[in-house]
Amino acid sequence: MIMLTVNEIHHWLAWLVYVLVWGWAEQKVAQSLNLKAKHWILIIGVLLLIDALILFMFH
């Protein structure tokens, strides 16, 4: 029971770090391409959703 909780916490922390790193990288790419704020927020949102789904499917 305790081990399961530790594994769940580790899983969520890994997912959070993954999302933050991808979000930062995608924001830098959007800034380098001079995309307007609304566009890159939409792009980042869609890509993070896809990234999260892939992470959960292969974990």
N, C-alpha and C positions, 0 to 999 in steps of 0.2 A: 504494500500500500504506500509506504513512504517512498520507496524506489520509483513507483509509478508517478508519484507527484513530482519528484526531482526530475524525472525524464520529461514530464509535461512542461515543467518550468524551463528546462534546458531547450526543449523544442520551441517554445514560444519566444525565448530570448534569441535563439538562432534565427528564427523567422523575422523578428523585429530588426535585428542587425542587418539581415539580408535586404529587407525592404528599405531601410534607411540608406544603405550603401547604394542600392539601385536608384533610389530617389535622387540622391546627391549626384550620381553619375549622369542620370538622364537630364537633370536640371542643367548641368554643365554643358551637355551636348546641345540642349535647346538654346542656351545662352550663346553658344558659339555659332549657332545657325541663325541667330537674331530673330527667333520666333517671339511673337507677342505673348504676354503672360497667359491670356486665356487659352491660347493654342497649346503651349507647353504643359499647362496644368492638365488639360484634357489628355494629351499624349501620355504624360507621366501616370495619370490615373489608370488609363487603359493598360499600359505596359506593366504597372505594378499588380493589377488584377490578374493579368496573364501569368506574371512571374509567381504570384502567390499560389495560383492554381497548379502550376507545374511543380512547385516545391512540395505542395501537399500530396500530389499524385505520386511523386517519386520518393517520398519520405517513408 
